[in-house]
């Protein structure tokens, strides 16, 4: 049996959450809409299919949803060159594989963005999912479920690793335990309130506990 790590990407392996918040702020401003960046940051981690309504209301989603998502892509693309891996990202993935854990990435991001991040952490051969693979993104469980189908678990157990309450909610709906990092800017208390069994400050601390992670 092979146990599996289902890893979130944005905010967990690469430092993008604040780039995303700024890109969304600028996208809304294109349509003379102002959404406070603190509110946008709180929504980062859910997919763009849900974010517009969550931060601006169903009427904005209905009237401008697709245009806003297109504007977000246009605002975020120039920032890709600024994105850097979080300290320990490559070491975590390498250590997990050395310990015979299956690793799969479950990201709400666009496929071309995910592929870029894989290059940054030197993990181009790691199986991954993106928002292009599912009808609904986080906090729906779809990404986690699709990710699990990409690895040969042979009856093994799995755990989700993320950085946001949306990762926690997706894991819960998929029936899996979740461990979180504070690298996305969410507080420990709220992550635990959403079901995180452990919360780490950085990836190297998590790597040291790989053999002790809760799995189901």
C-alpha positions as CSV (number, residue, x, y, z in Angstrom):
1,X,0.0,0.0,0.0
2,X,1.2,3.5,-0.9
3,X,0.3,6.5,1.3
4,X,-0.3,9.8,-0.5
5,X,0.4,13.5,0.1
6,X,-2.1,15.7,-1.7
7,X,-0.4,19.0,-1.8
8,X,-1.9,22.4,-2.4
9,X,0.4,24.7,-4.5
10,X,-0.4,28.4,-4.2
11,X,0.5,29.6,-0.7
12,X,1.8,26.2,0.2
13,X,4.7,25.5,-2.1
14,X,5.0,28.8,-3.9
15,X,4.6,32.3,-2.4
16,X,1.7,33.7,-4.5
17,X,-1.3,34.5,-2.3
18,X,-0.5,38.3,-2.1
19,X,0.2,38.4,-5.8
20,X,-3.2,36.9,-6.4
21,X,-4.9,39.4,-4.0
22,X,-3.3,42.4,-5.9
23,X,-4.2,40.9,-9.3
24,X,-7.9,40.5,-8.2
25,X,-7.9,44.0,-6.8
26,X,-6.7,45.4,-10.1
27,X,-9.1,43.2,-12.1
28,X,-12.1,44.6,-10.1
29,X,-10.8,48.2,-10.6
30,X,-11.0,47.7,-14.4
31,X,-14.7,47.7,-13.9
32,X,-14.7,50.6,-11.3
33,X,-15.4,48.1,-8.5
34,X,-13.4,48.3,-5.3
35,X,-13.0,45.2,-3.2
36,X,-10.7,45.7,-0.2
37,X,-7.5,43.7,-0.5
38,X,-8.0,42.2,3.0
39,X,-11.3,40.7,1.8
40,X,-9.6,39.4,-1.3
41,X,-6.8,37.8,0.6
42,X,-9.3,36.0,2.8
43,X,-10.8,34.4,-0.4
44,X,-7.5,33.3,-1.9
45,X,-7.4,29.5,-2.1
46,X,-10.9,29.1,-3.5
47,X,-11.1,29.0,-7.2
48,X,-12.0,32.0,-9.4
49,X,-15.3,30.3,-10.2
50,X,-16.4,31.0,-6.7
51,X,-14.3,34.0,-5.6
52,X,-16.2,36.8,-7.5
53,X,-19.5,36.0,-5.9
54,X,-17.8,35.5,-2.5
55,X,-16.2,38.9,-2.3
56,X,-18.5,41.0,-4.5
57,X,-21.9,39.4,-4.5
58,X,-23.9,37.2,-6.9
59,X,-25.0,40.2,-9.0
60,X,-21.4,41.0,-9.9
61,X,-20.8,37.3,-10.7
62,X,-23.9,37.3,-12.9
63,X,-23.0,40.6,-14.7
64,X,-19.2,40.5,-14.8
65,X,-17.9,37.1,-13.6
66,X,-16.3,35.9,-16.8
67,X,-14.9,39.3,-17.7
68,X,-13.4,39.7,-14.2
69,X,-11.7,36.3,-14.4
70,X,-10.2,37.2,-17.8
71,X,-9.0,40.5,-16.3
72,X,-7.5,38.7,-13.3
73,X,-5.5,36.5,-15.7
74,X,-4.2,39.6,-17.5
75,X,-3.2,41.2,-14.3
76,X,-1.6,38.1,-12.8
77,X,0.4,37.0,-15.8
78,X,3.1,39.8,-15.6
79,X,3.6,38.8,-11.9
80,X,4.6,35.2,-12.7
81,X,8.3,36.2,-13.1
82,X,8.2,37.5,-9.5
83,X,6.9,34.3,-8.0
84,X,9.3,32.3,-5.9
85,X,9.1,28.9,-4.2
86,X,8.6,28.9,-0.5
87,X,11.6,27.8,1.5
88,X,11.7,24.0,1.7
89,X,9.3,23.3,-1.1
90,X,11.7,21.1,-3.2
91,X,13.0,19.5,0.0
92,X,9.5,18.5,1.1
93,X,8.6,16.9,-2.2
94,X,11.9,15.1,-2.5
95,X,11.8,13.8,1.1
96,X,8.3,12.5,0.7
97,X,9.2,10.6,-2.4
98,X,12.4,9.2,-0.8
99,X,10.1,7.8,2.0
100,X,8.0,6.1,-0.7
101,X,5.0,8.4,-0.3
102,X,3.1,9.2,-3.4
103,X,2.9,13.0,-4.1
104,X,0.2,14.7,-6.1
105,X,-0.5,18.4,-6.4
106,X,-4.1,19.7,-6.2
107,X,-4.2,23.3,-7.3
108,X,-7.1,25.7,-8.0
109,X,-4.8,27.5,-10.4
110,X,-4.6,27.6,-14.2
111,X,-2.7,24.7,-15.8
112,X,-0.1,26.9,-17.3
113,X,0.5,28.5,-13.9
114,X,0.8,25.2,-12.2
115,X,3.3,24.0,-14.8
116,X,5.4,27.1,-14.2
117,X,5.4,26.4,-10.4
118,X,6.4,22.8,-11.0
119,X,9.4,24.1,-12.8
120,X,10.3,26.5,-9.9
121,X,10.3,23.7,-7.4
122,X,12.1,21.2,-9.8
123,X,9.1,18.8,-9.7
124,X,8.0,18.7,-13.3
125,X,7.4,14.9,-13.1
126,X,5.0,15.2,-10.1
127,X,1.4,14.5,-11.1
128,X,-0.9,17.5,-10.7
129,X,-4.4,18.8,-11.2
130,X,-5.6,22.3,-11.9
131,X,-8.9,24.2,-12.2
132,X,-8.9,23.1,-15.9
133,X,-9.6,19.5,-14.7
134,X,-12.8,20.0,-12.6
135,X,-16.2,21.6,-12.8
136,X,-15.9,23.1,-9.3
137,X,-12.8,24.3,-7.5
138,X,-12.1,24.5,-3.7
139,X,-13.8,24.4,-1.3
140,X,-15.5,21.7,-3.3
141,X,-13.7,18.4,-3.0
142,X,-13.4,17.8,-6.8
143,X,-9.7,18.7,-7.1
144,X,-8.7,16.5,-4.2
145,X,-10.7,13.6,-5.6
146,X,-9.3,14.0,-9.1
147,X,-5.8,14.3,-7.7
148,X,-6.2,11.0,-5.8
149,X,-7.2,9.2,-9.0
150,X,-3.8,10.2,-10.6
151,X,-1.7,8.1,-8.2
152,X,-1.6,4.3,-7.6
153,X,-2.5,4.2,-4.0
154,X,-3.1,0.4,-3.9
155,X,-5.4,0.8,-0.9
156,X,-3.1,3.2,0.9
157,X,-4.1,6.2,3.0
158,X,-3.9,10.0,2.2
159,X,-3.6,13.4,3.8
160,X,-4.2,16.9,2.3
161,X,-1.6,19.6,3.0
162,X,-2.6,23.2,2.4
163,X,-2.5,26.8,3.7
164,X,-6.1,28.0,3.7
165,X,-9.4,27.3,5.2
166,X,-10.6,26.4,1.7
167,X,-8.1,23.6,1.6
168,X,-9.4,22.4,5.0
169,X,-13.0,22.5,3.7
170,X,-12.1,20.6,0.5
171,X,-10.3,17.9,2.5
172,X,-13.2,17.5,4.9
173,X,-15.7,17.1,2.1
174,X,-13.4,14.5,0.5
175,X,-13.2,12.6,3.8
176,X,-9.5,13.2,4.4
177,X,-7.5,14.7,7.2
178,X,-5.7,18.0,6.6
179,X,-2.4,19.5,7.8
180,X,-1.8,23.2,7.2
181,X,1.0,25.8,6.8
182,X,0.7,29.4,7.9
183,X,2.5,30.4,4.7
184,X,-0.7,31.6,3.1
185,X,-1.4,34.2,5.8
186,X,-4.2,32.4,7.6
187,X,-4.0,32.1,11.4
188,X,-3.5,28.9,13.3
189,X,-6.7,29.1,15.3
190,X,-9.0,29.5,12.2
191,X,-7.2,26.7,10.4
192,X,-7.7,24.4,13.3
193,X,-11.4,25.5,13.5
194,X,-11.8,24.4,9.9
195,X,-10.3,21.0,10.8
196,X,-6.5,21.2,10.5
197,X,-5.0,18.6,12.8
198,X,-1.7,20.3,12.8
199,X,-0.4,23.7,11.7
200,X,3.2,24.5,10.8
201,X,5.1,27.7,10.4
202,X,7.3,26.5,7.6
203,X,7.8,23.5,5.2
204,X,10.9,22.2,6.7
205,X,9.1,21.7,10.1
206,X,6.5,19.7,8.2
207,X,9.1,17.7,6.4
208,X,10.6,16.6,9.8
209,X,7.2,15.1,10.7
210,X,6.4,13.3,7.5
211,X,6.3,9.9,9.1
212,X,3.8,11.1,11.8
213,X,1.2,12.8,9.6
214,X,-2.4,11.8,10.1
215,X,-3.8,9.8,7.2
216,X,-7.2,8.3,6.3
